[in-house]
Amino acid sequence: MSAVRKQSDEAAALNANSLLIDALLGGTVAMRAAGATYMPKQPNEDEEDWKYRLANAVLYPAFERTVEVLAGKPFSKKLDLGADVPARIAAWQDNIDLQGNSLHTFAASICEETISHGFSGILVDFPKAVGLKTKADEKAAGVRPYFVHIHPQNVLGWESEVINGVEEFTQLRLLESAKEKTDEFTQTTVPQVRVLYRGKWQTWRKSKVMATRDEWALHEEGGSLPRIPFVASYGKRKGFMCSKPPLMALAEQNSKHWRESSDQDDSVRFARKRMLVLIGLDNSDPLTISSNAAVKLPTGADAKVVQGSAEAVKIGRDELNTLEEQMRQSGAEMMVIRPGKITATQTASEGEGNMCALQRIANDLDKCIEQALQFMADWIVEPKGGTVTIFKDFGAATLDEVSADLLFKATVAGKMSNESLHEEFQRRGIRSADVDWEAEKKRIESDRASDEPPTFDVPMPKTPPKPGPPPGTKPEPEPVPPA
C-alpha cells in the first residue's frame, strides 16, 4: 500500500476512541452490529443464548442525549458575526460550506463533534478556477472559498514545525471521497487522499495501471495559501493535534450499561420462568401437567418448582439505577464552573480562567471560526477575516446545582417520583434533612388547595319593581296582543 494512504500512529491515537463513540451515537442498531466487541459472551454461555441476548438488547442513549444537550447550549442563541467581518464574507454566512448550511449551523456541528469525539476540523478550501486567470474573473464567476467539515477519522497524518514561535503544519493528509463519471449517465465514488503543503496541494487516487495492487498515484495538484488552511477544534487538548473526548468517562459508563442491562434482562427472564423438578420419578412413568390435572407421585417421590431469585433482580435494578446516576453526574460535570490555569495568551479580565468545560470549548471554538474566517480572507486578499461571538452565558457554580436541574426535569418527564426527587434534594443539601416527606407532601397539597379561587354563597339581588305612573294619572292600558 502506498504510504500516502497509510494512517500515522499519531492520527490513529487521535481516533483511538472513535469506534466506541460512533457505536454509541449509532444507537441500538450500531451497538448490536458491533457484536461481541461491546457485548461479550458470559462464561460458558451458549452461542444461541448470546445471539438472543444481543438481538433483544436496547441501548440506553445517555451519551447521545448528553452530547446533543451540551452541544445545543452554546447555540441556543444565534452566533454573532462581528461588524469587522468583511462584507463579502458576511454575505456568505448563510451558505458557508456551499452545502446550504449557515455559519451558525456549521459551527454547531463542529461543536457537537468536538464534544463527542474530542476533535473536529475545518478546512478552508477554494474551488479549482478552471479558465479563470484573475481575481476579478473569479469574483465575476462567483468562485469563492468555503468551509469543509473534517471528521477526525479522515485525518491520515501530518508534519509540523515551530515557525515564528508557533507550531504550524508543513504537511497534512486527509482522506476524501471523489466522484468519477463512468459514462454519460452514471458516476462512481472513489477514495482520494488530499495532501496539503504550505503553498500547494495534491490529490492522490488509486492507480488504474496497477489496479490489482493497493498503489496510489498523483491525480492533480495546484497552488494554495502560504499556510495550510486547516483549523483544529479540541475537546480536551493534550497538545498539537492531540486531544481526548471530554465525555469519555460517560461513553465507557454507557457501554457498561449496555452490557449490564442485557444481563438484567436475562436475570428477569429467568426469574419469571418456573421449572418443575421431579425427584424419585422414573422417566417411563406417564405424567400430565395442566391447570385442571393433578400429579400422582409414587411413594418417596417429590415435585418442586425452581424459580430465579427476585432479590437478584432487585440488586441488578439497583446497580443500573446507580450507573444511570453516575452517567448523569458525568455529563453534568461539563457544566460546572471551576477555576483553571490561565495561559500567557489569556487575561484574568476575560474570565477565561474561571469557566466550565463546555464554556472553554465554546471559547476555543470562537477562535477556530475566526481563524477559518481569516483563511477565507486570505483567499480573497482581504486584510482581516473579522470576529465572531458564540453564546457562553451558561454554567453552574456546583455539580449539585446542575444535577438538581437534571433530576427535576426527570421528575417532570415522569422518569422519577416526587419522593425520590425530595430524597435526592436532601442528599445534595438543597433541602433540609429535617424535612419529612409525608409532612412536606401534606404542605404541598395544602398549598395547591389554597391556590384555588375562592367561591362565596352570596344571594343574587332582587330585581327592583318597575316604576308606576305618577300620582293623579290613569295607568296606561296594557297592550292587547294581536289575534
Summary of the structure (lengths in Angstrom):
residues: 483
radius of gyration: 35.2
end to end distance: 113.4
largest distance: 129.6
contacts: 1276
relative contact order: 0.12
helix: 40%
strand: 20%
